[in-house]
């Protein structure tokens, strides 16, 4: 199993972080686990990405 950890800085503009996350996810072909700061934020990002 290969692991590649990419950290997107916590500070900064939320829309910039979201764009960087979505760009990163588009480059990954296998299933991926993404950790975010809250369940509410995870749901918001999932609904927007899907």
Secondary structure, DSSP 8 states (H G I E B T S, - for coil): ---------SSS-HHHHHHHHHHHHHT--S------S-HHHHHHHHHHH-
